[in-house]
Amino acid sequence: MRELLGTHMDARETWATRIGFILAAVGSAVGLGNIWRFPFLTGESGGAAFLVVYLCLVLLIGIPVLLVEFVIGRRSNRNPIGAFDELNHSQWKIAGVVGAVAGFIILSYYSVVGGWAIQYMLAGLTDGYVAGEGAEAFFAETASGTGAIVFHAVFMTLVGGIVALGVRNGLEKAATVMVPSVVVLLVGLALYGSTLSGASEAYQYYLYPDTSTLLSDAISVLPAAAGQAFFTLSLGMGVMITYASYVGEDRSLLSDTGLIVGIDTAIAILAGLVVFPFLFTQGIAPGDGGPGSIFVSLAGAFAELPAGNLIGTVFFFMLLLAALSSAFSIFEVVVSFVIDRFDIERAPASVGLAVIIFILGIPTALDLTYLELYDMFANEILLILGGLLMSLFIGWVYADNALEEIQKGRSASWFGDFWLTAVRYFVPPVLLITLALAVVGYYEFLQSTFF
Ligand code: TRP
């Protein structure tokens, strides 16, 4: 993590200001997960029931697990690879290994989708956006094939290059511009969407669950919703361990958590309020949008809006910034892991990994089925497993120290007890059930795809 904070590594300095830590964490959390993945998964999973389950999981599982990672990070002052050694429980490093593998897979297709964002940004400057069937055709062209591979390479080069040039700090500061801009653009688009003919049907679909089937729906969407809660909050991989390792002991981990989760969740909900009215108005069934949902629906909107090409370019530029700042956080974990494990220097490790990740992502840039295959495996299985291991460690192996750690810096003591109880008795069983359902679901998905 030397790169991340310049020379701070050796002195183990803490973030100079509260805002530094929040910005880094928000920069990691807010990304394609909120704006691209959340609306398309909601569409595929039936709408409002998914939203309800997702929100419950963010509150009841996401917040406790985020605090688990924060506690491990601040206690150990290390990145996820070194953390368990530092706490004298080396065998739990397996959680770090699971996380690194997850990061490796996630980044390989995350970069492909980042490449789509670049192509859409450029489209506003060149031919302009088109609505209707043209929008779907444009997405199909963008998403798979030579163009997709080329811009996947561009995105990976940006990730590797910016890390190598050490301008990452600058990019983190860009979050101060990026996050408010994304919010303003999404609010504006949501307001515009509310005037469209498909709006009321869309809100019905997205916001009003059918209470008579809610329970059975909830079980069927559990793995997808849990995977999304982890993905969007950057959990399960140890990203948040690293960031919290720079947090001072006088700070309340709890209030920072509230802010980070609040911003991240609000942006996802807003993205849904944008995507669904446009999809319904364009006559696309929400479940048919797939990974193209945000791209097709927005291209349609930008084609109709005055100055739409300009607004679109700005929007996709912001999306690109959001994606880059998230991609770094993943890349850092993977690079640190390889450096630690194979004793390679940072520069060759970064370049080599960027190349390997690029190659790994190529199938997903040729066929969206592979993208879903990678995505489901990494999120619904590996991230959940990583989170489960870390929660078991904190809840059952390291509980006393964890309790002491969380109570530093004005976190109310009742909350510490409440949190630890959840981490022991609630989080592991829920994650275990989720994991079992996910494995079954994944097996079925493989069968239906390949046999
Ligand atoms: N949270 C990011 C997003 O929503 C993606 C991401 C960054 C991530 N770091 C992560 C996902 C670590 C899982 C684990 O786009």
Boltz pocket constraint, residues with backbone or C-beta under 6 A from the ligand:
constraints:
  - pocket:
      binder: B
      contacts: [[A, 28], [A, 29], [A, 30], [A, 31], [A, 32], [A, 33], [A, 34], [A, 106], [A, 230], [A, 231], [A, 232], [A, 233], [A, 234], [A, 235], [A, 236], [A, 237], [A, 239], [A, 322], [A, 326], [A, 327], [A, 329], [A, 330], [A, 383]]
      max_distance: 6.0
